[in-house]
């Protein structure tokens, strides 16, 4: 089984984490930039051979959407889980699950049947930021942390972490406080805005 997900975003990272937690292998994860799935289908998909492929948090868009969707449908052995508006036209295909009320991480968690509290909590935290719900202030800090450490390090650090017992380690909390303070000071200096409240662990 292989996972193809969004490159450089927290939701794509969350999909990678859910995939690994469900027993998927790290070497079977492919990251794809937004708008580049068509190129992946054309150039890289054949390299996966007959593997079952999960496309999560990434969809087919553009004028050739239906053609590439037809190619995937003909190939079979795949599923597409997405929430972006560009994928809405695919929702009636039986191998596509397109629901805008969930982020990609949550769609994949549901698909893989992960019900442990840590996976549920992590998906909820990522969804809070990715869908702009902003109900949990920690989601903003988690997104900032993703940018700070990069996708691979983020995935490594959260594969086994139980976020119900704390989102960050003490060292990460300290580093994030420094980073956010510097960022907010820069924003304040350039825009006149006041720095936000202290970092939330």
C-alpha positions in Angstrom: 0.0 0.0 0.0 1.2 3.5 -0.8 0.2 7.0 0.3 0.3 10.1 -1.9 -0.4 13.2 0.1 0.1 17.0 0.2 3.7 18.3 0.3 4.7 21.0 2.8 1.5 21.3 4.8 0.5 20.1 8.3 -2.5 18.2 6.9 -0.3 16.2 4.5 2.0 15.5 7.4 -1.0 14.3 9.5 -1.9 12.0 6.7 1.6 10.5 6.7 1.4 10.0 10.5 -2.0 8.2 10.3 -0.7 6.0 7.5 2.4 5.0 9.5 0.3 4.4 12.6 -1.9 2.1 10.7 1.1 0.0 9.6 2.1 1.7 6.4 5.8 2.0 5.6 7.6 5.3 5.5 9.2 4.4 2.1 5.8 4.1 0.6 4.8 7.7 1.2 5.0 10.1 -1.7 4.5 13.9 -1.2 3.1 15.9 -4.0 2.8 19.7 -4.4 -0.6 21.2 -4.8 -1.7 21.1 -8.5 1.0 18.5 -9.3 -1.1 15.3 -8.9 -1.7 15.2 -12.6 2.0 15.0 -13.3 2.4 12.3 -10.6 -0.3 10.2 -12.2 1.4 10.5 -15.5 5.0 10.1 -14.5 5.3 8.5 -11.1 2.2 6.3 -10.6 3.5 3.6 -12.9 6.6 3.2 -10.5 4.2 2.0 -7.8 3.3 -1.0 -9.8 0.2 -2.8 -8.6 0.3 -1.3 -5.1 -3.0 -0.1 -3.6 -2.7 3.7 -3.6 -4.3 6.1 -1.2 -4.5 9.7 -2.3 -5.2 11.8 0.8 -5.6 15.6 1.2 -4.8 16.0 -2.5 -7.0 16.0 -5.6 -7.0 16.3 -9.3 -7.8 19.7 -10.6 -7.6 21.8 -13.8 -9.0 21.2 -17.3 -7.8 17.6 -17.5 -9.4 16.6 -14.2 -11.9 14.1 -15.7 -9.3 12.6 -18.0 -6.9 11.8 -15.2 -9.7 10.7 -13.0 -10.7 8.3 -15.8 -7.2 7.0 -15.9 -7.1 6.3 -12.2 -10.5 4.7 -12.4 -9.3 2.4 -15.2 -6.2 1.5 -13.2 -8.3 0.8 -10.1 -6.8 -0.3 -6.8 -6.9 3.2 -5.4 -8.9 5.6 -3.2 -9.0 9.4 -3.1 -9.8 11.2 0.2 -10.0 14.9 -0.1 -11.8 18.0 1.1 -10.8 20.7 -1.3 -13.4 22.4 -3.5 -11.5 21.4 -6.6 -12.3 17.8 -5.9 -16.1 18.2 -5.5 -16.7 17.1 -9.1 -15.1 13.7 -8.2 -17.4 12.9 -5.3 -19.8 10.7 -7.3 -17.1 8.3 -8.2 -17.2 5.3 -6.0 -13.5 5.3 -5.2 -13.5 9.0 -4.1 -14.5 10.3 -0.7 -14.8 14.1 -0.9 -16.2 15.8 2.2 -15.4 19.4 2.9 -16.4 19.1 6.6 -13.2 17.1 7.4 -9.5 17.7 6.8 -7.4 15.1 4.9 -5.9 13.7 8.1 -9.4 13.1 9.6 -10.7 11.5 6.4 -7.7 9.2 6.4 -8.0 8.4 10.1 -11.6 7.4 9.5 -10.7 5.4 6.4 -8.0 3.5 8.2 -10.2 2.8 11.2 -7.8 4.4 13.8 -9.8 4.9 16.9 -7.2 5.4 19.6 -7.5 8.6 21.6 -4.1 10.0 20.4 -4.9 9.6 16.7 -8.4 11.1 17.2 -6.9 14.1 19.2 -4.1 14.7 16.7 -6.5 14.7 13.7 -8.9 17.0 15.5 -6.0 19.5 16.3 -4.9 19.5 12.7 -8.4 19.9 11.4 -9.0 22.9 13.7 -6.2 24.7 11.9 -6.7 23.3 8.4 -10.4 24.2 8.2 -9.9 27.6 9.9 -12.1 26.6 12.8 -9.7 28.2 15.4 -11.4 26.6 18.4 -8.2 25.3 19.8 -5.3 27.9 20.0 -2.8 25.0 20.1 -3.5 24.3 16.5 -1.9 27.6 15.5 1.2 26.7 17.4 1.3 23.2 15.9 1.1 24.7 12.4 4.0 27.1 13.3 6.0 24.2 14.6 5.4 22.3 11.3 6.9 25.3 9.4 9.7 25.6 11.9 11.0 21.9 11.7 9.8 20.9 8.2 7.5 18.0 7.1 9.9 15.1 7.7 10.9 16.1 11.2 7.3 16.8 12.1 6.2 13.4 11.0 9.1 11.7 12.9 8.3 13.5 16.1 4.6 12.8 16.1 4.4 9.2 14.9 4.3 7.9 18.4 3.4 11.0 20.4 0.2 10.9 22.5 -1.0 14.5 22.2 -3.6 13.8 24.8 -0.8 14.0 27.3 0.8 17.1 25.8 1.4 18.5 22.3 5.0 19.5 22.8 8.0 18.4 24.8 9.5 20.9 27.2 12.4 21.7 24.8 10.0 22.2 21.9 7.9 24.5 24.1 10.9 26.6 24.9 12.1 26.8 21.2 8.6 27.6 20.1 8.2 30.4 22.6 11.5 31.9 21.3 10.4 31.6 17.7 7.0 33.0 18.2 8.3 35.9 20.3 10.7 36.8 17.5 8.1 36.5 14.9 5.6 38.6 16.7 8.2 41.2 17.5 9.1 41.4 13.8 5.4 41.7 12.9 4.9 44.4 15.5 7.9 46.3 14.3 6.8 46.2 10.6 3.0 46.7 11.1 2.6 48.3 14.5 0.5 45.3 15.8 0.9 44.2 19.4 2.5 40.7 20.0 0.0 38.0 20.8 -0.4 36.3 24.2 2.3 34.0 25.5 2.9 30.6 23.9 0.4 27.9 24.9 1.9 24.5 25.7 
